[in-house]
Structures are given as C-alpha cells and as structure tokens.
C-alpha cells in the first residue's frame, strides 16, 4: 500500500515520497528517530507517521493467515507463455532480430544513448506500434507516455501514425491475396487518442506518477506499454545525496517491474548516456551508475558508428549480445539505408 493514503498532512506525505518512502512496507523496519533524521522533522511527528502506517496496514500485527505467495507455475508453462505472447515491433527488422522479435512484455527494457541518437523517435514509434491489431500480429493495445524532458512531439507522432497505417494497409492487401480476411479500420487520430501522455517537471512528480500508474492501468486494462522518456533527467539535476537517489530509483524500478508482470505489459525506460574512464580511455556508458544497471531486464545502448545509428544489446537474460544498425526516417524507425543497399545487391 502507498503512503499517499496515510491520514497525515500533505506536507508530510510529500516529505515521505521525496525521501524514497513510497509504500507502507518501506516504513516497516524504521525507528522513529531514523525517520525523523531522514525527513528532518521532530521525532514526535515521525512517531505519528509510523503509528498511522501501522494502523493502516497492520504492520504491528501482521495476519499471516492472509498472506498469499504467488507462484506454483512450471518452467514449461513459463516458456510457453513467453513464446506465445507477441512482441512489440520497433519497425526495424534488424533491431527486432537482436531483441528476439521486438520489445517483450512482462519485462523492463532500458534504452540509452547520446542526444540526437533517436531515443524519443523510438519511444513514439513503440507507442504507435503497440496499437497494431492482433490480426496483424500486434497487441491491439494502448500506450502510456511519460515525458520528463518535454521532447515528445505530437506532430511527429501523427506522422509516424500515418506511415504505420499505410504499412498495415499494405500488409492486409498481401493477406487478401493469400485468402486471409483482415480489415484495418484505424485513423491516425485514433492512434493519437490511444496514447496517454503525462508531462513530468520534477522528480517528486515522477515518483508520484509511477505510484499512480497501478491504479491508472487497472482502469485502462488495454494499456500494453509504459514508456518513460527519460528516467534520468530529473535525477541528474541538483541531486547531491547519491544514497537517496539510489533508493528512490530502486523503488521506482521495482514498481515498474511489478507493473510489467502484473498487467502483462512492456515497460521501456529511456536513459541518457555519459562517458566513463575505463583502463586509460573514455567509454560510452549509461547514466545513473552501476547500481541502476541491475534494475532492468534488458539493456540496449544506442550509439553512432560513423554516420550510422547502431543499437547494441548489452544485457538480456535469454539473448546473446548483438548489434544492429537502424535509421530514423520521415516514416519513423526503419532498417538502415546501407542495409537496404546490401540486400538489393544480394
């Protein structure tokens, strides 16, 4: 349960969230003196907070008879479920190949890279592609787009949506030739109407929204992807307490992982890149440090290879590391132009 439901003042709830205490469970092992120190409040107020949390979730007298442990699923069932669930295409077959077919649901995928490499373009593309109908191999779902940098462009989303509809229409014509009936009755405005956009201006707003998403998705069960662009921005601004930052990010990552598994949806987190001095040379590295790198299921690093955009699968529990080139075109994310040339020559 979340601290936003505690019967305390709004200022105290804000201090709890800002300090990384977003759930009742995060308060369970705290002493009132430790909480007072972290929140910079009198110990009497900290004691009142802990008492309120105890009364609201039964921390002092847990009812073990009501505890339910989820599980008891065989490995065969897990494999069948993973293989049968469709993935979200990136619109680049080369990029899909290194991802095992596209962005996987029930997982958190981190995509990072330097400014201008195409992170937001990819985010918009995924928000559109998640809406591809089930008959065409898609999820037929909706998207939540969390914009922390103000980089989302609705005109660009409309452009990509129009291109996507053209491709879907072409594909349905191909299916008709194979005597398979499939009708695409989607307008570009319908696609835009299925993208729930949230503009975030502070890290406290970001944490509060992530906590709220559970309720939002419960009310909008057709949401099949959550995109955070980017997770980094507000956590690199004026954050001197690195321990606090690590705790806040860890709690947020755990919440997103739970959302992915609970609602069978994909979570895609975009991250900024920085340079790291390793063994006498500077190397491209994603922001937020080594501890953050363990918070996501998959990690993809976007980088330049000369004039060509490349994606490198740096981390995956089931796929080997691999690279693929891609392009950002007027229609959205596509295979690289040089790869198209090589295919024609072959």
C-alpha positions, 0 to 999 in steps of 0.5 A, a space after each residue: 500500500 502507498 503512503 499517499 493514503 496515510 491520514 497525515 498532512 500533505 506536507 508530510 506525505 510529500 516529505 515521505 515520497 521525496 525521501 524514497 518512502 513510497 509504500 507502507 512496507 518501506 516504513 516497516 523496519 524504521 525507528 522513529 528517530 531514523 525517520 525523523 533524521 531522514 525527513 528532518 522533522 521532530 521525532 514526535 511527528 515521525 512517531 505519528 507517521 509510523 503509528 498511522 502506517 501501522 494502523 493502516 496496514 497492520 504492520 504491528 500485527 501482521 495476519 499471516 493467515 492472509 498472506 498469499 505467495 504467488 507462484 506454483 507455475 512450471 518452467 514449461 508453462 513459463 516458456 510457453 507463455 513467453 513464446 506465445 505472447 507477441 512482441 512489440 515491433 520497433 519497425 526495424 527488422 534488424 533491431 527486432 532480430 537482436 531483441 528476439 522479435 521486438 520489445 517483450 512484455 512482462 519485462 523492463 527494457 532500458 534504452 540509452 544513448 547520446 542526444 540526437 541518437 533517436 531515443 524519443 523517435 523510438 519511444 513514439 514509434 513503440 507507442 504507435 506500434 503497440 496499437 497494431 491489431 492482433 490480426 496483424 500480429 500486434 497487441 491491439 493495445 494502448 500506450 502510456 507516455 511519460 515525458 520528463 524532458 518535454 521532447 515528445 512531439 505530437 506532430 511527429 507522432 501523427 506522422 509516424 501514425 500515418 506511415 504505420 497505417 499505410 504499412 498495415 494497409 499494405 500488409 492486409 492487401 498481401 493477406 487478401 491475396 493469400 485468402 486471409 480476411 483482415 480489415 484495418 479500420 484505424 485513423 491516425 487520430 485514433 492512434 493519437 487518442 490511444 496514447 496517454 501522455 503525462 508531462 513530468 517537471 520534477 522528480 517528486 512528480 515522477 515518483 508520484 506518477 509511477 505510484 499512480 500508474 497501478 491504479 491508472 492501468 487497472 482502469 485502462 486494462 488495454 494499456 500494453 506499454 509504459 514508456 518513460 522518456 527519460 528516467 534520468 533527467 530529473 535525477 541528474 539535476 541538483 541531486 547531491 545525496 547519491 544514497 537517496 537517489 539510489 533508493 528512490 530509483 530502486 523503488 521506482 524500478 521495482 514498481 515498474 517491474 511489478 507493473 510489467 508482470 502484473 498487467 502483462 505489459 512492456 515497460 521501456 525506460 529511456 536513459 541518457 548516456 555519459 562517458 566513463 574512464 575505463 583502463 586509460 580511455 573514455 567509454 560510452 556508458 549509461 547514466 545513473 551508475 552501476 547500481 541502476 544497471 541491475 534494475 532492468 531486464 534488458 539493456 540496449 545502448 544506442 550509439 553512432 558508428 560513423 554516420 550510422 545509428 547502431 543499437 547494441 544489446 548489452 544485457 538480456 537474460 535469454 539473448 546473446 549480445 548483438 548489434 544492429 544498425 537502424 535509421 530514423 526516417 520521415 516514416 519513423 524507425 526503419 532498417 538502415 539505408 546501407 542495409 537496404 543497399 546490401 540486400 538489393 545487391 544480394 
